[in-house]
Amino acid sequence: LIVGILGSAAKDSGTRLALETVAERFRSAGRQFDLVDLAVEYRELHDIVSYHDPAPDSQTALLRQRVSMASAAVLATPVYHGTFSALLKNALDHLWGDAFAGKAVGIVAHGSAEKGVTVAADHLRTVIRALGGWSAPTQVAVVRDDFLGTVPTAETAERFDSMVSEILSFGAERAHGRAS
Ligand SMILES: Cc1cc2nc3c(=O)[nH]c(=O)nc-3n(C[C@H](O)[C@H](O)[C@H](O)COP(=O)(O)O)c2cc1C
């Protein structure tokens, strides 16, 4: 199971399109993909008071559980003022510091100008490290023109493919390690 966390609340979201492109690839590879739509499902601001001992039915407990069930994750964000969205950061603030330990984590960022998108993706890389995750070396930093309608251009499709195969091979390596 792969969990994908969507950090955009926009209608007709390019970030969502990019994350669904990732989901489709994992599903084609026979994996389940759980898309977490933060704007719909986890709307509350993180409450520091309940960080250490959240109620079992709280947003914090439910989000932690959803992430812990997955063997890998993909974070998808729009670029807002040179970095990733507060909606996504708010979700990440709910998690334990080892939430991504042993998991490969893919980064997808969608913006309007290519340069800034890469920077936002790099910012996410440092947060993934703080949460113990293994960032996939290939990140997908895209703008609208990287899609023709809902289909990624050939060059962009290659980046999606590379990121997904890096995440899958990390999982396979770990499974092999456990078996041997
Ligand atoms: C408040 C705000 C700040 C933005 N800042 C940037 C930026 O710094 N760099 C950039 O490339 N795009 C920026 N954008 C454009 C969005 O990243 C772009 O519209 C993107 O498609 C958003 O993803 P979405 O379609 O999922 O909403 C900004 C948009 C908003 C609303």
The ligand as a MOL file (V3000), in Angstrom:
LIG
                    3D

  0  0  0     0  0            999 V3000
M  V30 BEGIN CTAB
M  V30 COUNTS 31 33 0 0 0
M  V30 BEGIN ATOM
M  V30 1 C -0.4620 32.1430 -2.9660 0
M  V30 2 C 0.1760 31.5570 -4.1820 0
M  V30 3 C 1.5430 31.6070 -4.3300 0
M  V30 4 C 2.1750 31.0520 -5.4460 0
M  V30 5 N 3.5340 31.0730 -5.5310 0
M  V30 6 C 4.1450 30.4530 -6.5600 0
M  V30 7 C 5.5710 30.3920 -6.6320 0
M  V30 8 O 6.2800 30.9140 -5.7860 0
M  V30 9 N 6.1450 29.7450 -7.6790 0
M  V30 10 C 5.3770 29.1330 -8.6460 0
M  V30 11 O 5.9550 28.5230 -9.5650 0
M  V30 12 N 4.0220 29.1700 -8.6170 0
M  V30 13 C 3.3970 29.8180 -7.6050 0
M  V30 14 N 2.0340 29.8550 -7.5420 0
M  V30 15 C 1.2580 29.2130 -8.6140 0
M  V30 16 C 0.8180 27.8080 -8.2340 0
M  V30 17 O 1.8700 27.0310 -7.7680 0
M  V30 18 C 0.2130 27.1440 -9.4610 0
M  V30 19 O -0.9780 27.8170 -9.7540 0
M  V30 20 C -0.0730 25.6600 -9.2570 0
M  V30 21 O -0.7070 25.1980 -10.3940 0
M  V30 22 C -0.9040 25.3590 -8.0420 0
M  V30 23 O -1.2720 24.0060 -8.0260 0
M  V30 24 P -2.8190 23.5580 -8.0300 0
M  V30 25 O -3.2690 23.5950 -9.4600 0
M  V30 26 O -2.7920 22.2160 -7.4400 0
M  V30 27 O -3.5330 24.5740 -7.1960 0
M  V30 28 C 1.3900 30.4430 -6.4490 0
M  V30 29 C -0.0220 30.4030 -6.2980 0
M  V30 30 C -0.6050 30.9430 -5.1890 0
M  V30 31 C -2.1100 30.8690 -5.0400 0
M  V30 END ATOM
M  V30 BEGIN BOND
M  V30 1 1 1 2
M  V30 2 1 2 3
M  V30 3 2 2 30
M  V30 4 2 3 4
M  V30 5 1 4 5
M  V30 6 1 4 28
M  V30 7 2 5 6
M  V30 8 1 6 7
M  V30 9 1 6 13
M  V30 10 2 7 8
M  V30 11 1 7 9
M  V30 12 1 9 10
M  V30 13 2 10 11
M  V30 14 1 10 12
M  V30 15 2 12 13
M  V30 16 1 13 14
M  V30 17 1 14 15
M  V30 18 1 14 28
M  V30 19 1 15 16
M  V30 20 1 16 17
M  V30 21 1 16 18
M  V30 22 1 18 19
M  V30 23 1 18 20
M  V30 24 1 20 21
M  V30 25 1 20 22
M  V30 26 1 22 23
M  V30 27 1 23 24
M  V30 28 2 24 25
M  V30 29 1 24 26
M  V30 30 1 24 27
M  V30 31 2 28 29
M  V30 32 1 29 30
M  V30 33 1 30 31
M  V30 END BOND
M  V30 END CTAB
M  END
